[in-house]
């Protein structure tokens, strides 16, 4: 091993600029705060401007640096403008966390084409647009890291309740991650994804209100619990860090063993 290799420094993001979409709450908020605490300057993107600013205020209270952008990830020009503003501010975009997402939990026979298209636009097209816009700066600099939020529902057929549009888009994110990783590997831009289980955030609030459903999820999970935001933050930081510098095209389940059965 190289004598200059310092494992303790692998998760130091000082000097890095990170962009987090869907950073106003839940997993995105947790990751944005963690990146800032590890030294990164963080651009928090969210359709809800107040939520994005609240995350930035929390980061500032902890001594970090962050700023908010109100962005609809389905709108190419808004995404491009936000990435350009981040680059103009710091001169670089080192990390993109593609976390913005929605779910419309209806059965296939009841799901309208409009609802299908809405989930597709946010969960897949939005991921593509943000990756494309950020990578223009990363590729030219020959350095960068993108982490997409997929889901265990992108790696399984589910079955506890119908969620066809979400499952389909998250499965597509898994293969989009592979394809982008291969395309940009020569430019030293790594692209990976996480596949979380059910995480106790507002995103699944309607599900958390169903006690029997929660019990069934716990029974199907070897670790016998749902995840907390903090359980997802560590794996994301790993994929962003130099500890994962040889990892690209990988989807990392964060699922308490759900997919191992």
C-alpha positions as CSV (number, residue, x, y, z in Angstrom):
1,X,0.0,0.0,0.0
2,X,1.2,3.5,-0.8
3,X,2.7,5.0,2.3
4,X,0.9,8.3,1.7
5,X,-2.5,6.6,1.8
6,X,-4.5,8.0,4.8
7,X,-7.7,6.1,5.4
8,X,-8.9,8.6,8.0
9,X,-9.1,11.3,5.3
10,X,-11.3,9.3,2.9
11,X,-14.5,11.0,4.1
12,X,-13.1,14.5,4.1
13,X,-15.0,16.5,1.5
14,X,-13.3,19.9,2.2
15,X,-13.0,21.8,-1.0
16,X,-15.7,19.8,-2.8
17,X,-19.0,21.2,-4.1
18,X,-22.0,19.0,-3.9
19,X,-25.5,19.4,-5.4
20,X,-28.4,17.6,-3.7
21,X,-31.8,17.4,-5.4
22,X,-34.9,16.8,-3.3
23,X,-32.8,18.3,-0.5
24,X,-35.6,19.9,1.4
25,X,-36.6,16.9,3.4
26,X,-36.0,13.2,4.1
27,X,-33.0,11.4,2.7
28,X,-32.0,14.4,0.6
29,X,-31.9,16.7,3.6
30,X,-30.0,14.1,5.7
31,X,-27.4,13.7,2.9
32,X,-27.0,17.4,2.4
33,X,-26.4,18.0,6.1
34,X,-23.9,15.2,6.3
35,X,-21.9,16.3,3.3
36,X,-21.7,19.8,4.8
37,X,-20.5,18.4,8.1
38,X,-17.8,16.6,6.2
39,X,-16.6,19.9,4.7
40,X,-18.4,20.2,1.4
41,X,-20.2,23.3,0.1
42,X,-23.7,22.2,-0.7
43,X,-26.3,23.4,-3.2
44,X,-29.7,22.3,-2.1
45,X,-32.2,21.9,-4.9
46,X,-35.9,21.4,-4.3
47,X,-39.2,22.3,-5.9
48,X,-40.2,23.7,-2.4
49,X,-38.1,26.8,-2.0
50,X,-38.9,27.1,1.7
51,X,-37.9,23.5,2.4
52,X,-34.6,24.0,0.6
53,X,-33.9,27.1,2.5
54,X,-34.7,25.4,5.8
55,X,-32.1,22.7,5.1
56,X,-29.5,25.5,4.2
57,X,-30.4,27.3,7.5
58,X,-29.8,24.1,9.5
59,X,-26.5,23.6,7.7
60,X,-25.4,27.2,8.5
61,X,-26.4,26.7,12.1
62,X,-24.0,23.8,12.2
63,X,-21.2,25.9,10.7
64,X,-21.5,24.7,7.2
65,X,-21.9,26.4,3.8
66,X,-25.1,25.9,1.7
67,X,-27.4,27.7,-0.5
68,X,-30.8,27.0,-2.0
69,X,-32.2,26.8,-5.5
70,X,-35.9,26.3,-6.3
71,X,-35.9,23.8,-9.1
72,X,-38.3,21.5,-10.8
73,X,-36.1,18.6,-12.0
74,X,-38.4,17.9,-14.9
75,X,-37.7,21.2,-16.5
76,X,-34.4,21.1,-18.5
77,X,-33.8,24.8,-18.5
78,X,-34.3,25.2,-14.7
79,X,-31.9,22.3,-14.1
80,X,-29.3,23.7,-16.5
81,X,-29.6,27.2,-15.0
82,X,-29.2,25.8,-11.4
83,X,-26.1,23.8,-12.4
84,X,-24.6,26.9,-14.1
85,X,-25.2,29.0,-11.1
86,X,-23.5,26.4,-8.8
87,X,-20.5,26.2,-11.1
88,X,-20.3,30.0,-11.4
89,X,-20.3,30.3,-7.6
90,X,-17.6,27.7,-6.8
91,X,-15.9,26.9,-10.1
92,X,-16.7,23.2,-9.9
93,X,-19.3,20.5,-9.3
94,X,-17.8,17.5,-7.7
95,X,-20.8,15.6,-6.4
96,X,-24.4,15.2,-7.6
97,X,-27.0,13.4,-5.4
98,X,-29.9,12.7,-7.6
99,X,-32.6,12.2,-4.9
100,X,-35.7,14.0,-6.0
101,X,-38.6,11.6,-6.5
102,X,-42.3,11.0,-6.1
103,X,-44.7,8.0,-5.8
104,X,-48.3,7.6,-6.9
105,X,-49.3,4.3,-5.3
106,X,-52.1,3.0,-7.5
107,X,-52.8,-0.3,-9.2
108,X,-52.0,-0.7,-12.9
109,X,-55.7,-0.8,-13.9
110,X,-56.4,2.4,-11.9
111,X,-53.3,4.4,-12.8
112,X,-54.0,7.2,-15.3
113,X,-51.6,7.9,-18.2
114,X,-51.1,11.4,-16.7
115,X,-50.0,10.0,-13.3
116,X,-47.8,7.4,-15.1
117,X,-46.1,10.2,-17.0
118,X,-45.7,12.4,-13.9
119,X,-43.8,9.7,-12.0
120,X,-41.7,9.0,-15.1
121,X,-40.9,12.7,-15.6
122,X,-39.7,13.2,-12.0
123,X,-38.1,9.8,-11.2
124,X,-36.4,9.1,-14.5
125,X,-36.3,12.1,-16.8
126,X,-35.4,14.3,-13.8
127,X,-32.5,12.0,-12.9
128,X,-31.3,12.1,-16.5
129,X,-31.5,15.8,-16.8
130,X,-29.7,16.5,-13.6
131,X,-27.0,13.9,-14.4
132,X,-26.6,15.4,-17.9
133,X,-26.3,19.0,-16.7
134,X,-23.9,18.2,-13.9
135,X,-21.7,15.9,-16.0
136,X,-21.0,18.6,-18.6
137,X,-18.9,20.2,-15.9
138,X,-17.5,17.0,-14.5
139,X,-16.5,15.5,-17.8
140,X,-14.7,18.7,-18.8
141,X,-12.8,18.6,-15.5
142,X,-12.2,14.8,-15.7
143,X,-13.5,14.3,-12.2
144,X,-16.9,13.8,-10.5
145,X,-19.3,11.5,-8.7
146,X,-23.0,11.0,-9.1
147,X,-25.2,9.0,-6.8
148,X,-28.7,8.2,-7.9
149,X,-31.5,7.2,-5.5
150,X,-33.1,4.0,-6.8
151,X,-35.1,1.7,-4.5
152,X,-35.4,-1.9,-3.5
153,X,-38.6,-1.6,-5.6
154,X,-36.3,-1.2,-8.7
155,X,-34.7,-4.6,-7.9
156,X,-37.8,-6.6,-6.9
157,X,-41.5,-6.9,-7.9
158,X,-42.8,-5.6,-4.6
159,X,-46.1,-7.3,-3.8
160,X,-47.2,-5.6,-0.6
161,X,-49.2,-3.0,-2.5
162,X,-49.4,-1.8,-6.1
163,X,-46.9,0.8,-7.1
164,X,-46.2,0.1,-10.7
165,X,-45.0,3.5,-11.9
166,X,-42.6,3.9,-9.0
167,X,-41.2,0.3,-9.5
168,X,-40.8,0.8,-13.2
169,X,-38.9,4.1,-12.9
170,X,-36.7,2.9,-10.1
171,X,-35.7,-0.2,-12.2
172,X,-34.9,2.2,-15.0
173,X,-32.7,4.3,-12.7
174,X,-30.7,1.1,-11.9
175,X,-29.9,0.6,-15.6
176,X,-29.4,4.3,-16.3
177,X,-26.8,4.2,-13.6
178,X,-25.0,1.4,-15.3
179,X,-25.1,3.0,-18.7
180,X,-23.9,6.4,-17.5
181,X,-21.1,4.8,-15.5
182,X,-19.8,3.0,-18.5
183,X,-20.1,6.1,-20.7
184,X,-18.3,8.4,-18.4
185,X,-15.7,6.1,-16.8
186,X,-13.0,7.3,-19.2
187,X,-13.6,10.8,-17.9
188,X,-13.1,9.7,-14.3
189,X,-16.8,10.4,-13.5
190,X,-18.2,7.7,-11.3
191,X,-22.0,6.9,-11.3
192,X,-23.6,4.7,-8.6
193,X,-26.9,4.3,-7.0
194,X,-28.4,3.4,-3.6
195,X,-31.5,1.2,-3.3
196,X,-33.1,1.9,0.1
197,X,-35.8,0.0,1.8
198,X,-38.7,1.8,3.4
199,X,-37.2,4.8,5.3
200,X,-39.1,6.6,8.0
201,X,-39.6,9.9,6.3
202,X,-42.6,12.0,5.1
203,X,-42.2,10.3,1.7
204,X,-43.9,7.1,3.2
205,X,-46.0,8.8,5.8
206,X,-49.3,7.3,4.4
207,X,-47.7,3.8,4.7
208,X,-46.4,4.4,8.2
209,X,-50.0,5.1,9.3
210,X,-50.9,1.5,8.4
211,X,-49.8,-0.6,11.4
212,X,-50.4,-4.0,9.8
213,X,-48.4,-3.0,6.7
214,X,-45.5,-1.8,8.8
215,X,-45.6,-5.2,10.7
216,X,-45.5,-7.0,7.4
217,X,-42.5,-5.0,6.1
218,X,-40.7,-5.7,9.4
219,X,-41.5,-9.4,9.1
220,X,-40.1,-9.5,5.5
221,X,-36.9,-7.8,6.6
222,X,-34.2,-9.9,8.2
223,X,-33.1,-7.0,10.4
224,X,-36.8,-6.7,11.4
225,X,-37.1,-2.9,11.1
226,X,-37.6,0.0,8.7
227,X,-34.6,2.2,8.0
228,X,-33.9,5.7,9.4
229,X,-32.5,8.5,7.4
230,X,-29.1,8.1,9.1
231,X,-29.0,4.5,7.8
232,X,-28.9,5.7,4.3
233,X,-26.5,8.7,4.8
234,X,-23.5,6.5,5.4
235,X,-23.7,4.4,2.2
236,X,-24.2,7.6,0.2
237,X,-21.1,9.2,1.7
238,X,-19.2,6.0,1.0
239,X,-20.1,6.1,-2.7
240,X,-19.2,9.8,-2.9
241,X,-15.9,9.3,-1.2
242,X,-12.4,8.2,-2.3
243,X,-13.1,5.0,-0.4
244,X,-15.2,4.1,-3.4
245,X,-12.9,5.4,-6.1
246,X,-12.9,2.1,-7.9
247,X,-16.7,1.6,-7.6
248,X,-18.9,2.7,-10.5
249,X,-22.0,1.3,-12.1
250,X,-23.1,-0.3,-8.8
251,X,-26.4,-0.2,-7.1
252,X,-26.0,-0.6,-3.3
253,X,-29.1,-1.9,-1.5
254,X,-29.6,-0.4,1.9
255,X,-32.3,-2.7,3.0
256,X,-31.6,-4.7,6.2
257,X,-31.3,-7.9,4.1
258,X,-34.7,-7.6,2.3
259,X,-33.3,-8.5,-1.1
260,X,-31.0,-11.2,0.3
261,X,-33.8,-13.6,0.8
